[in-house]
Amino acid sequence: MRKIVLNLSAGLVVLFFIIYITSCNKDKTPPDITILGDNPANTCFDMTYTDAGATASDDEDWDITDKIETTSNVDTMSIGTYYVKYVVTDNAGNRAEATRTVKVIYCK
């Protein structure tokens, strides 16, 4: 009986050690987002706005630009300040975001 208890205890110690080591090595670093082009950017009233986009990289997953989710509220039919938001999440679940400011102005 004592041998079984010792084997069970040793097994639990090994299991705890494995869990501890793997949790310590978990990727906790968020990705980097690089906004391309001007920030802030200007665009003309009543013109089509084409965003320059962004790139994303991660120290574990490398290039994750294709995972960027972009949202924009730019309305070139109204003078004002708008935002384009970029959000990316790496395979470990680390999230990063960046925002471009876009000013819609009158142009002659």
Secondary structure, 3 states (H helix, E strand, C coil): CHHHHHHHHHHHHHHHHHHHHHHHCCCCCCCEEEECCCCCEEEECCCCCCCCCEEEEECCCEECHHHCEEEECCCCCCCEEEEEEEEEECCCCCEEEEEEEEEEECCC
